[in-house]
Amino acid sequence: MSKPIALISGATSGIGKATANLLAAHYRLIICGRRADRLQELQSNLPTDVKTLSFDVRDQAAVFAAIDGLPEEWKAIDLLINNAGNAHGLSFIHEGDIADWDAMIDINVKGLLYVSKAVLPHMIANKSGHIINIGSIAGVDVYPKGNVYNASKHAVDAISKGMRQDLHTHGIKVSEVKPGLVNTEFSEVRFKGDKTKADKVYEGFTPLSAEDIADTIRYIALAPAHVNIADVLILPTAQATSTMVHKKA
């Protein structure tokens, strides 16, 4: 019997890449992202059958074309991990860059919806499936200068709850993982490539790693069919809230 199929968005780095590495033992994988070269490199190192799809989740037409264009035997996706997302900028609301706002709403909210919309018809037809949305502590705990990023992750939280209510009668599980501080490319993207500034975010304590979150995702995904681990907030020990982090001098 062939392994079930998992689709992972944002698989070219960080949590998505780590998740692909951990799930390869259990699933055939469809790995998605904007950077085709990174997808191909990851594909070559995964010990399972892999399809790569290169698209930007903001592009509705590209999302549907890529997923609808999968071979028939790959369309019945059992597990969807909506991981693609990012933060752009850290500014007071009156100083915010509208292009940053658009990017966060388009990727974190609309991109998640587009991918889900493309995958769900097969899950509903099969009366089974599992969606794991990657949210954030920012979706439950607003912090200064986080404004629109916070709003986008609050939307992910609301969408996840709404999905669970709408889909449970179809045998589809919906889970959300809300990480705190994870040392990935996240802060480097937020600070426009300023690595020095990004590195300071993680100084003085041990942050979570991408593998920590991937391990949580794997645990949720492999739970028995009658068990839905619906909502997980995972923080480094040094972090209590979005803004309370115990850092050593």
Backbone as numpy.savetxt, mean C-alpha at the origin, in Angstrom:
# Nx Ny Nz CAx CAy CAz Cx Cy Cz
-2.06 -28.40 -7.60 -2.91 -27.20 -7.60 -2.03 -25.96 -7.60
-2.30 -25.03 -8.52 -1.47 -23.83 -8.62 -1.74 -22.89 -7.46
-0.75 -22.08 -7.17 -0.87 -21.12 -6.07 -1.88 -20.03 -6.43
-2.53 -19.44 -5.41 -3.42 -18.31 -5.68 -2.62 -17.11 -6.19
-3.34 -16.10 -6.63 -2.72 -14.93 -7.26 -2.87 -13.70 -6.37
-1.77 -12.97 -6.19 -1.81 -11.70 -5.45 -1.31 -10.58 -6.35
-2.01 -9.46 -6.33 -1.57 -8.26 -7.04 -1.12 -7.23 -6.01
0.08 -6.69 -6.22 0.66 -5.70 -5.31 0.94 -4.43 -6.09
0.31 -3.33 -5.69 0.64 -2.04 -6.31 1.80 -1.41 -5.56
2.54 -0.55 -6.24 3.69 0.09 -5.61 4.76 -0.90 -5.20
5.04 -1.86 -6.09 5.94 -2.97 -5.73 7.41 -2.69 -6.04
7.74 -1.51 -6.52 9.11 -1.26 -6.96 10.06 -0.91 -5.82
9.53 -0.65 -4.63 10.41 -0.28 -3.52 9.66 -0.47 -2.21
10.37 -0.30 -1.11 9.77 -0.23 0.21 8.88 -1.39 0.58
7.70 -1.06 1.12 6.78 -2.06 1.63 6.30 -3.00 0.53
6.02 -2.45 -0.64 5.53 -3.29 -1.74 6.54 -4.33 -2.18
7.78 -3.91 -2.31 8.85 -4.84 -2.71 9.07 -5.90 -1.63
9.11 -5.49 -0.38 9.31 -6.44 0.72 8.16 -7.43 0.79
6.95 -6.96 0.53 5.79 -7.84 0.54 5.86 -8.87 -0.58
6.28 -8.44 -1.75 6.43 -9.38 -2.86 7.42 -10.48 -2.49
8.51 -10.10 -1.87 9.52 -11.10 -1.48 8.96 -12.11 -0.48
8.14 -11.65 0.47 7.61 -12.55 1.49 6.44 -13.41 0.98
5.66 -12.86 0.06 4.50 -13.60 -0.42 4.81 -14.58 -1.55
6.01 -14.49 -2.10 6.36 -15.33 -3.26 6.26 -16.82 -2.95
6.45 -17.18 -1.69 6.36 -18.60 -1.32 4.92 -19.10 -1.32
3.98 -18.18 -1.30 2.57 -18.57 -1.13 1.68 -18.22 -2.31
2.10 -17.28 -3.15 1.27 -16.77 -4.23 2.03 -16.69 -5.55
1.31 -16.76 -6.65 1.78 -16.20 -7.90 1.56 -14.70 -7.79
2.44 -13.91 -8.37 2.41 -12.47 -8.12 2.23 -11.65 -9.39
1.40 -10.62 -9.27 1.33 -9.55 -10.26 1.89 -8.32 -9.57
3.07 -7.89 -9.98 3.72 -6.74 -9.33 3.58 -5.52 -10.22
3.17 -4.41 -9.62 2.83 -3.21 -10.38 3.62 -2.01 -9.87
3.91 -1.10 -10.79 4.60 0.12 -10.43 4.91 0.93 -11.66
5.44 2.14 -11.46 5.76 3.01 -12.58 7.10 2.68 -13.22
8.02 2.11 -12.44 9.39 1.92 -12.93 9.59 0.49 -13.43
9.46 0.34 -14.75 9.49 -1.00 -15.36 10.81 -1.71 -15.10
11.91 -0.98 -15.06 13.21 -1.62 -14.85 13.29 -2.25 -13.46
12.74 -1.58 -12.47 12.73 -2.14 -11.12 11.81 -3.35 -11.03
10.70 -3.30 -11.71 9.79 -4.45 -11.73 10.47 -5.67 -12.32
11.18 -5.46 -13.42 11.86 -6.58 -14.08 12.97 -7.15 -13.20
13.69 -6.28 -12.51 14.74 -6.74 -11.59 14.13 -7.57 -10.46
13.02 -7.08 -9.90 12.35 -7.81 -8.83 11.82 -9.15 -9.34
11.21 -9.13 -10.50 10.68 -10.36 -11.09 11.75 -11.43 -11.20
12.94 -11.04 -11.61 14.02 -12.01 -11.82 14.50 -12.65 -10.53
14.16 -12.03 -9.38 14.63 -12.55 -8.10 13.53 -13.23 -7.28
12.32 -13.33 -7.83 11.21 -13.91 -7.09 11.02 -15.38 -7.46
10.95 -16.28 -6.47 10.84 -17.72 -6.74 9.39 -18.17 -6.95
8.70 -17.50 -7.87 7.32 -17.87 -8.18 7.00 -17.34 -9.57
5.83 -17.71 -10.10 5.40 -17.14 -11.38 5.01 -15.69 -11.16
5.49 -14.81 -12.04 5.29 -13.37 -11.86 4.88 -12.71 -13.17
3.90 -11.83 -13.08 3.57 -10.91 -14.16 3.90 -9.50 -13.68
4.42 -8.67 -14.57 4.69 -7.27 -14.22 3.74 -6.37 -15.00
3.24 -5.35 -14.34 2.38 -4.35 -14.98 2.93 -2.98 -14.64
3.33 -2.23 -15.65 3.90 -0.91 -15.43 2.85 0.16 -15.77
2.39 0.86 -14.74 1.43 1.95 -14.93 1.47 2.86 -13.72
0.92 4.05 -13.89 0.77 5.02 -12.81 -0.67 4.90 -12.31
-0.85 4.64 -11.01 -2.20 4.43 -10.48 -3.09 5.66 -10.67
-2.51 6.82 -10.93 -3.31 8.03 -11.17 -4.01 8.00 -12.51
-3.52 7.18 -13.41 -4.02 7.12 -14.79 -5.09 6.04 -14.89
-6.34 6.45 -14.79 -7.45 5.49 -14.75 -7.44 4.57 -15.97
-7.26 5.14 -17.15 -7.27 4.34 -18.38 -6.14 3.32 -18.37
-4.96 3.73 -17.91 -3.82 2.82 -17.88 -4.03 1.69 -16.88
-4.63 2.00 -15.73 -4.92 0.97 -14.72 -5.82 -0.10 -15.31
-6.93 0.33 -15.92 -7.90 -0.63 -16.44 -7.33 -1.39 -17.64
-6.57 -0.71 -18.49 -5.98 -1.39 -19.65 -5.01 -2.47 -19.21
-4.19 -2.16 -18.19 -3.19 -3.13 -17.73 -3.84 -4.35 -17.10
-4.81 -4.12 -16.21 -5.43 -5.24 -15.50 -6.36 -6.03 -16.41
-7.11 -5.32 -17.25 -7.99 -6.02 -18.22 -7.18 -6.78 -19.25
-5.94 -6.35 -19.48 -5.09 -7.00 -20.47 -4.35 -8.22 -19.98
-4.52 -8.57 -18.71 -3.88 -9.77 -18.19 -4.41 -11.01 -18.90
-3.58 -12.04 -19.06 -4.10 -13.31 -19.58 -5.27 -13.80 -18.72
-6.21 -14.49 -19.33 -7.42 -14.89 -18.63 -7.13 -15.62 -17.33
-6.11 -16.48 -17.35 -5.80 -17.29 -16.17 -5.19 -16.46 -15.03
-4.87 -15.19 -15.30 -4.31 -14.32 -14.27 -5.31 -13.29 -13.76
-6.51 -13.29 -14.30 -7.47 -12.25 -13.93 -8.20 -12.54 -12.62
-8.25 -13.79 -12.22 -8.96 -14.16 -10.99 -8.04 -13.93 -9.79
-7.86 -12.67 -9.44 -6.93 -12.27 -8.37 -7.56 -12.58 -7.02
-6.82 -13.30 -6.19 -7.31 -13.71 -4.87 -7.02 -12.66 -3.80
-5.89 -11.98 -3.95 -5.43 -11.02 -2.93 -4.97 -9.75 -3.62
-5.54 -8.63 -3.22 -5.13 -7.32 -3.72 -4.51 -6.53 -2.58
-3.28 -6.08 -2.78 -2.63 -5.24 -1.78 -2.46 -3.85 -2.37
-3.30 -2.93 -1.90 -3.25 -1.54 -2.36 -2.19 -0.81 -1.55
-0.96 -0.88 -2.06 0.19 -0.33 -1.35 0.66 1.00 -1.94
0.41 1.26 -3.22 0.90 2.48 -3.85 0.40 3.71 -3.09
1.30 4.60 -2.75 0.92 5.80 -2.02 2.16 6.60 -1.68
1.97 7.86 -1.36 3.12 8.68 -0.98 2.69 9.97 -0.30
3.69 10.68 0.20 3.48 12.02 0.77 4.34 12.99 -0.03
3.79 14.17 -0.28 4.54 15.21 -0.99 4.49 16.48 -0.17
5.65 16.89 0.32 5.73 18.13 1.07 5.26 17.99 2.51
5.66 18.97 3.31 5.25 19.07 4.72 5.14 20.56 5.00
3.93 21.09 4.76 3.75 22.54 4.81 2.47 22.92 5.54
2.48 24.11 6.14 1.23 24.66 6.65 0.23 24.76 5.50
-1.05 24.62 5.80 -2.07 24.56 4.76 -2.03 25.78 3.84
-1.74 26.96 4.40 -1.73 28.19 3.59 -0.46 28.31 2.74
0.51 27.44 2.99 1.76 27.46 2.22 1.90 26.23 1.32
0.88 25.39 1.30 0.96 24.14 0.56 1.01 24.32 -0.94
1.64 23.37 -1.61 1.76 23.35 -3.06 0.58 22.56 -3.62
-0.22 23.18 -4.47 -1.41 22.52 -5.00 -1.04 21.27 -5.79
0.09 21.29 -6.48 0.52 20.09 -7.21 0.78 18.93 -6.25
1.32 19.23 -5.05 1.51 18.20 -4.03 0.16 17.65 -3.56
-0.78 18.56 -3.34 -2.12 18.12 -2.91 -2.72 17.17 -3.94
-2.65 17.57 -5.20 -3.23 16.75 -6.27 -2.57 15.37 -6.32
-1.24 15.35 -6.18 -0.52 14.07 -6.25 -0.96 13.13 -5.13
-1.10 13.66 -3.92 -1.47 12.81 -2.78 -2.90 12.29 -2.91
-3.81 13.16 -3.32 -5.20 12.72 -3.47 -5.33 11.75 -4.65
-4.65 12.04 -5.74 -4.75 11.19 -6.93 -4.14 9.81 -6.70
-3.02 9.74 -6.00 -2.35 8.45 -5.78 -2.96 7.71 -4.60
-3.04 8.37 -3.45 -3.44 7.68 -2.23 -4.92 7.31 -2.20
-5.75 8.12 -2.84 -7.19 7.88 -2.79 -7.72 7.35 -4.12
-7.59 8.15 -5.16 -8.17 7.74 -6.44 -7.45 6.53 -7.03
-6.13 6.46 -6.86 -5.39 5.30 -7.37 -5.84 4.02 -6.72
-6.03 4.05 -5.39 -6.53 2.88 -4.67 -7.90 2.47 -5.20
-8.75 3.44 -5.46 -10.09 3.15 -5.97 -10.04 2.56 -7.38
-9.19 3.11 -8.24 -9.09 2.62 -9.62 -8.66 1.15 -9.65
-7.61 0.83 -8.89 -7.10 -0.55 -8.90 -8.16 -1.49 -8.32
-8.80 -1.08 -7.24 -9.83 -1.92 -6.63 -10.99 -2.15 -7.60
-11.41 -1.11 -8.26 -12.52 -1.21 -9.22 -12.20 -2.18 -10.34
-10.95 -2.20 -10.78 -10.54 -3.10 -11.87 -10.48 -4.56 -11.43
-10.15 -4.78 -10.16 -9.95 -6.15 -9.65 -11.24 -6.77 -9.12
-12.13 -5.96 -8.57 -13.28 -6.47 -7.83 -14.27 -7.34 -8.62
-14.53 -7.07 -9.90 -15.52 -7.89 -10.59 -15.23 -9.39 -10.53
-13.97 -9.77 -10.62 -13.61 -11.19 -10.57 -13.76 -11.74 -9.16
-13.42 -10.93 -8.16 -13.62 -11.38 -6.77 -15.10 -11.61 -6.49
-15.93 -10.68 -6.94 -17.37 -10.81 -6.71 -17.93 -12.02 -7.45
-17.47 -12.24 -8.67 -17.93 -13.40 -9.43 -17.53 -14.71 -8.76
-16.36 -14.71 -8.12 -15.85 -15.92 -7.46 -16.33 -16.05 -6.02
-17.03 -15.03 -5.51 -17.52 -15.03 -4.13 -16.38 -15.24 -3.11
-15.22 -14.71 -3.42 -14.09 -14.79 -2.50 -13.04 -13.76 -2.89
-12.15 -13.48 -1.96 -11.08 -12.55 -2.22 -10.69 -11.81 -0.96
-9.61 -11.08 -1.04 -9.10 -10.35 0.13 -8.42 -9.09 -0.38
-8.81 -7.95 0.17 -8.17 -6.67 -0.15 -7.49 -6.17 1.12
-6.20 -5.84 0.99 -5.45 -5.25 2.11 -5.01 -3.86 1.67
-5.56 -2.85 2.31 -5.20 -1.46 2.01 -4.14 -0.98 3.00
-3.11 -0.32 2.45 -2.06 0.21 3.32 -2.39 1.67 3.64
-2.82 1.87 4.89 -3.13 3.21 5.36 -1.94 3.80 6.09
-2.20 4.45 7.22 -1.12 5.10 7.97 -1.66 5.55 9.32
-0.76 5.69 10.28 -1.17 6.34 11.52 -1.71 7.74 11.22
-1.27 8.33 10.11 -1.77 9.65 9.70 -3.25 9.62 9.36
-3.82 8.42 9.20 -5.23 8.28 8.93 -6.10 8.25 10.17
-5.46 8.28 11.33 -6.22 8.31 12.58 -5.73 9.42 13.52
-4.59 10.01 13.20 -3.94 10.95 14.11 -3.34 12.11 13.29
-4.07 13.22 13.22 -3.64 14.37 12.43 -2.48 15.09 13.12
-1.53 15.57 12.33 -0.40 16.29 12.90 -0.16 17.59 12.12
0.51 18.57 12.74 0.75 19.85 12.08 1.51 19.68 10.76
1.09 20.41 9.76 1.66 20.42 8.41 1.34 19.14 7.63
0.59 18.23 8.24 0.23 17.00 7.54 -1.03 17.12 6.71
-1.88 18.09 7.05 -3.18 18.40 6.46 -3.68 17.49 5.34
-3.22 17.70 4.09 -3.78 16.96 2.95 -3.32 15.50 2.96
-2.09 15.24 3.36 -1.67 13.83 3.49 -2.54 13.14 4.54
-2.75 13.79 5.68 -3.64 13.23 6.70 -5.02 12.96 6.11
-5.53 13.90 5.35 -6.87 13.75 4.75 -6.91 12.56 3.81
-5.84 12.38 3.03 -5.83 11.27 2.07 -5.81 9.93 2.79
-5.10 9.85 3.92 -5.04 8.59 4.66 -6.29 8.38 5.53
-6.94 9.46 5.95 -8.25 9.31 6.58 -9.23 8.75 5.55
-9.10 9.18 4.28 -9.95 8.64 3.22 -9.72 7.15 3.03
-8.45 6.72 3.08 -8.15 5.29 2.96 -8.83 4.51 4.10
-8.80 5.07 5.30 -9.44 4.42 6.43 -10.95 4.31 6.21
-11.57 5.40 5.76 -13.02 5.38 5.52 -13.38 4.44 4.38
-12.59 4.46 3.30 -12.86 3.57 2.17 -12.73 2.11 2.60
-11.72 1.82 3.42 -11.54 0.44 3.89 -12.75 -0.03 4.68
-13.25 0.81 5.57 -14.43 0.45 6.35 -15.66 0.30 5.46
-15.79 1.21 4.49 -16.91 1.13 3.57 -16.85 -0.12 2.69
-15.64 -0.44 2.22 -15.45 -1.67 1.43 -15.88 -2.89 2.23
-15.45 -2.93 3.50 -15.76 -4.10 4.33 -17.27 -4.28 4.46
-17.98 -3.18 4.63 -19.43 -3.25 4.75 -20.10 -3.66 3.44
-19.57 -3.15 2.33 -20.18 -3.42 1.03 -19.86 -4.82 0.48
-18.73 -5.38 0.90 -18.24 -6.60 0.25 -18.34 -7.87 1.09
-18.65 -7.75 2.38 -18.63 -8.96 3.21 -19.67 -9.98 2.76
-20.77 -9.54 2.17 -21.78 -10.49 1.71 -21.34 -11.23 0.44
-20.27 -10.78 -0.16 -19.71 -11.45 -1.34 -18.54 -12.37 -0.98
-18.30 -12.56 0.32 -17.22 -13.44 0.75 -15.84 -12.81 0.63
-15.80 -11.47 0.54 -14.53 -10.77 0.35 -14.10 -10.11 1.67
-12.88 -10.40 2.08 -12.32 -9.79 3.29 -11.65 -8.46 2.92
-11.78 -7.50 3.82 -11.08 -6.22 3.64 -10.33 -5.90 4.93
-9.04 -5.65 4.79 -8.17 -5.34 5.92 -7.44 -4.03 5.66
-7.02 -3.39 6.74 -6.20 -2.19 6.60 -5.02 -2.29 7.55
-3.84 -1.95 7.06 -2.63 -1.89 7.86 -2.20 -0.42 7.93
-2.03 0.08 9.16 -1.70 1.49 9.37 -0.32 1.58 10.03
0.73 1.74 9.25 2.07 1.84 9.86 2.34 3.22 10.44
3.21 3.22 11.44 3.80 4.46 11.91 5.05 4.74 11.10
6.12 5.12 11.78 7.36 5.51 11.08 8.10 4.28 10.54
8.19 4.22 9.22 8.87 3.12 8.52 10.00 3.72 7.71
11.19 3.19 7.85 12.34 3.72 7.14 12.40 3.16 5.71
11.75 3.89 4.80 11.76 3.55 3.37 12.10 4.83 2.60
11.77 4.88 1.32 11.97 6.09 0.52 10.92 7.16 0.83
9.99 6.86 1.71 8.85 7.73 1.99 9.27 9.17 2.28
10.16 9.35 3.26 10.54 10.71 3.65 11.39 11.39 2.58
12.17 10.61 1.86 12.97 11.18 0.78 12.06 11.76 -0.31
10.96 11.05 -0.61 9.98 11.57 -1.57 9.30 12.81 -1.01
8.90 12.72 0.26 8.20 13.86 0.89 9.06 15.12 0.84
10.38 14.97 1.06 11.27 16.12 1.11 12.00 16.35 -0.22
11.38 15.89 -1.30 11.85 16.19 -2.67 13.29 15.77 -2.92
13.65 14.60 -2.38 14.98 14.05 -2.63 16.06 14.53 -1.67
15.68 15.32 -0.67 16.66 15.81 0.32 16.93 14.68 1.32
17.96 13.87 1.04 18.23 12.69 1.85 18.66 13.06 3.27
19.40 14.14 3.42 19.85 14.57 4.75 18.65 14.87 5.64
17.69 15.59 5.09 16.47 15.93 5.83 15.66 14.67 6.11
15.59 13.79 5.12 14.82 12.55 5.27 15.43 11.67 6.36
16.76 11.56 6.37 17.44 10.69 7.34 17.21 11.15 8.78
17.07 12.46 8.97 16.87 13.00 10.32 15.56 12.51 10.95
14.60 12.18 10.11 13.31 11.69 10.62 13.51 10.42 11.44
14.48 9.60 11.03 14.67 8.28 11.64 15.86 8.21 12.59
16.44 9.35 12.92 17.58 9.38 13.83 17.13 9.25 15.28
17.94 8.57 16.10 17.72 8.55 17.54 16.78 7.47 18.05
16.28 6.63 17.16 15.41 5.53 17.56 15.43 4.48 16.45
14.85 3.33 16.73 14.79 2.27 15.72 13.41 2.28 15.07
13.33 2.74 13.82 12.04 2.77 13.13 11.65 1.38 12.64
10.44 1.25 12.19 10.03 0.03 11.52 10.76 -0.10 10.19
10.86 -1.33 9.71 11.42 -1.57 8.38 10.29 -1.99 7.45
10.56 -1.94 6.17 9.58 -2.41 5.18 9.24 -3.87 5.44
10.23 -4.64 5.86 10.02 -6.07 6.14 9.09 -6.29 7.33
9.12 -5.38 8.31 8.20 -5.48 9.45 6.75 -5.39 8.96
6.49 -4.45 8.08 5.12 -4.28 7.57 4.75 -5.43 6.65
5.70 -5.86 5.83 5.44 -7.00 4.94 5.10 -8.25 5.73
5.77 -8.44 6.86 5.50 -9.60 7.70 4.09 -9.55 8.27
3.64 -8.35 8.62 2.27 -8.17 9.11 1.27 -8.47 8.00
1.56 -7.98 6.80 0.68 -8.24 5.65 0.60 -9.74 5.38
1.73 -10.41 5.42 1.73 -11.86 5.20 0.87 -12.57 6.24
1.01 -12.18 7.50 0.23 -12.80 8.57 -1.27 -12.63 8.32
-1.66 -11.42 7.93 -3.07 -11.14 7.65 -3.55 -11.96 6.46
-2.74 -11.99 5.41 -3.14 -12.68 4.18 -3.28 -14.18 4.38
-2.49 -14.76 5.26 -2.48 -16.21 5.44 -3.39 -16.67 6.58
-4.13 -15.76 7.17 -5.09 -16.16 8.21 -6.14 -17.09 7.61
-6.74 -17.97 8.42 -7.77 -18.88 7.90 -8.90 -18.11 7.20
-9.60 -18.78 6.30 -10.63 -18.13 5.48 -11.71 -17.46 6.32
-12.01 -18.01 7.50 -13.08 -17.45 8.32 -12.59 -16.32 9.23
-11.30 -15.98 9.15 -10.71 -14.95 10.01 -10.32 -13.74 9.17
-10.84 -12.58 9.54 -10.42 -11.34 8.88 -9.79 -10.43 9.93
-8.49 -10.25 9.83 -7.78 -9.29 10.69 -8.01 -7.93 10.04
-9.02 -7.23 10.52 -9.58 -6.10 9.79 -8.76 -4.82 9.87
-8.09 -4.59 10.99 -7.51 -3.26 11.20 -6.31 -3.38 12.13
-5.13 -2.99 11.64 -3.90 -3.12 12.43 -3.15 -1.80 12.40
-2.86 -1.25 13.59 -1.96 -0.11 13.73 -0.64 -0.65 14.25
0.44 -0.43 13.50 1.74 -0.97 13.89 2.76 0.16 13.97
3.38 0.28 15.14 4.29 1.38 15.42 5.64 0.84 15.89
6.71 1.61 15.69 7.96 1.28 16.39 7.75 1.52 17.89
8.48 0.80 18.71 8.31 0.91 20.16 8.49 2.35 20.64
9.36 3.10 19.98 9.66 4.47 20.41 8.55 5.46 20.06
7.59 5.05 19.26 6.55 5.97 18.80 5.23 5.71 19.53
4.60 6.79 20.04 3.32 6.67 20.73 2.17 7.25 19.90
2.43 8.36 19.21 1.45 8.99 18.33 2.20 9.48 17.09
1.50 10.15 16.19 2.18 10.69 15.01 3.34 11.59 15.37
3.19 12.35 16.46 4.22 13.34 16.81 5.03 13.01 18.04
4.65 11.98 18.81 5.38 11.61 20.03 6.31 10.44 19.71
7.59 10.76 19.58 8.61 9.75 19.29 9.77 9.98 20.26
10.09 8.93 21.02 11.19 9.04 21.99 12.52 8.83 21.27
13.29 9.91 21.16 14.58 9.85 20.48 15.71 10.02 21.49
16.73 9.18 21.37 17.89 9.31 22.24 18.76 10.46 21.78
19.35 11.13 22.73 20.20 12.29 22.41 21.40 11.83 21.60
